[in-house]
Structure formats: structure tokens, C-alpha cells
Amino acid sequence: MGDFENKEREEVFSKKVRAGKRTYFFDVKATRSNDYYVTITESKKRFEDGQFIKHKIFLYKEDFEKFAEGLTDVVDYIKANQEVVEKRYEPNQEDSAEYAQKDDYSF
């Protein structure tokens, strides 16, 4: 039963955001006691060998306000000091393969 305990908790909701050569996965997961938390995963294809590199952070609900406040502050600072051009990206065929591999982490 040790392997089961090490696996991530149940995924409740997921939002995928494609941004150029990066994809961000915002996943709501539930702990054993059904307490929700968020994982944010950045996935980027490594140029040299085509492997997907993943970076993940965990965001717990008691930190939502402070996290959102900090993110808003830094985004507002950049927008006030430099031009920001938001790009819209269309999904391509790599999306499904990338998502299927999202739990295969390389650091």
C-alpha cells in the first residue's frame, strides 16, 4: 500500500493554458480528507532532445489571497514599466501527447 500513498491525490478540476512553447496546467486536487489545493505545472519541450521538462508548485487555499496579491503586484509593475503584448496561441497536435506525459517529471 506504500506505492498508493505516494501517488498524488485525486484530480477534481483541470485547466490547461497553452502559451507558445510552454503549457501551464492548473489542477485542483483533493487530499484524503477532501481538502482542495492547486498544483501549477509548467511544461516546456527541451530543444536538445524533445523531452518535456516539468516544474510544479503546490498552492494551498490558506495562501490563495497572498499568492494572488503578489502575482497581481508583479504583473501590474511590469505592465506599468514595459509594454506587454498578450499573444493568443492555437492548440496543436502535441497537446494531447504532452498532457499524457505531464506526470513524467524530469528536473
C-alpha positions as CSV (number, residue, x, y, z in Angstrom):
1,M,0.0,0.0,0.0
2,G,3.1,2.3,0.2
3,D,3.0,3.0,-3.5
4,F,-0.6,4.1,-3.4
5,E,0.1,6.5,-0.6
6,N,2.9,8.2,-2.6
7,K,0.7,8.9,-5.6
8,E,-0.9,12.3,-6.0
9,R,-4.4,12.9,-4.8
10,E,-7.5,12.8,-6.9
11,E,-7.8,15.4,-9.6
12,V,-11.0,17.4,-9.2
13,F,-10.7,20.0,-12.0
14,S,-8.1,20.9,-14.5
15,K,-7.4,23.9,-16.8
16,K,-4.7,23.8,-19.5
17,V,-3.2,27.1,-20.8
18,R,-1.1,27.0,-23.9
19,A,1.4,29.8,-24.1
20,G,3.8,29.5,-27.1
21,K,6.4,26.9,-26.3
22,R,5.1,26.5,-22.8
23,T,2.0,24.9,-21.4
24,Y,0.6,25.6,-17.9
25,F,-1.6,23.1,-16.1
26,F,-3.7,24.4,-13.3
27,D,-5.1,21.4,-11.4
28,V,-7.4,21.3,-8.4
29,K,-6.7,18.2,-6.3
30,A,-8.2,16.7,-3.2
31,T,-6.4,15.4,-0.2
32,R,-7.6,12.3,1.6
33,S,-9.8,14.4,3.8
34,N,-11.3,16.1,0.7
35,D,-9.4,19.4,1.2
36,Y,-8.7,21.1,-2.1
37,Y,-5.4,22.5,-3.2
38,V,-3.9,23.7,-6.5
39,T,-0.9,22.4,-8.4
40,I,0.5,24.6,-11.1
41,T,2.7,22.8,-13.6
42,E,4.8,24.5,-16.3
43,S,5.7,22.1,-19.2
44,K,8.3,23.0,-21.8
45,K,9.8,20.9,-24.6
46,R,13.6,20.7,-24.3
47,F,15.2,21.8,-27.5
48,E,18.1,19.3,-27.4
49,D,16.2,16.0,-27.1
50,G,12.5,16.9,-27.3
51,Q,11.8,15.8,-23.7
52,F,9.2,17.7,-21.8
53,I,10.6,19.4,-18.7
54,K,8.1,20.0,-15.9
55,H,8.2,22.4,-13.0
56,K,5.4,22.2,-10.4
57,I,4.4,24.2,-7.4
58,F,1.7,23.5,-4.8
59,L,-0.7,26.2,-3.8
60,Y,-2.7,25.7,-0.6
61,K,-6.0,27.5,0.0
62,E,-4.7,29.3,3.0
63,D,-2.2,31.0,0.7
64,F,-4.6,32.0,-2.2
65,E,-5.0,35.6,-1.2
66,K,-1.3,36.3,-0.6
67,F,-0.3,34.5,-3.8
68,A,-2.9,36.3,-5.9
69,E,-1.8,39.6,-4.3
70,G,1.9,39.0,-5.0
71,L,1.2,37.9,-8.6
72,T,-1.1,40.9,-9.2
73,D,1.6,43.3,-7.8
74,V,4.4,41.9,-10.0
75,V,2.2,41.8,-13.2
76,D,1.0,45.3,-12.6
77,Y,4.6,46.5,-12.1
78,I,5.7,45.0,-15.4
79,K,2.7,46.4,-17.2
80,A,3.4,49.9,-15.8
81,N,7.0,49.8,-16.8
82,Q,7.1,47.9,-20.1
83,E,4.7,47.2,-22.9
84,V,3.1,43.8,-22.6
85,V,1.6,42.2,-25.7
86,E,-0.6,39.2,-24.9
87,K,-0.5,36.5,-27.5
88,R,-3.2,34.0,-28.3
89,Y,-2.0,30.5,-29.2
90,E,-3.8,27.9,-31.0
91,P,-3.5,24.3,-29.7
92,N,-1.7,21.8,-31.9
93,Q,-1.4,18.1,-32.1
94,E,1.4,17.9,-29.5
95,D,-1.0,19.0,-26.8
96,S,-2.5,15.6,-26.1
97,A,0.9,13.8,-26.0
98,E,2.2,16.5,-23.7
99,Y,-0.7,16.3,-21.3
100,A,-0.5,12.5,-21.3
101,Q,3.2,12.8,-20.1
102,K,2.6,15.5,-17.6
103,D,3.3,13.3,-14.6
104,D,6.6,12.2,-16.0
105,Y,8.9,14.7,-14.3
106,S,12.5,15.5,-15.2
107,F,14.4,18.0,-13.1
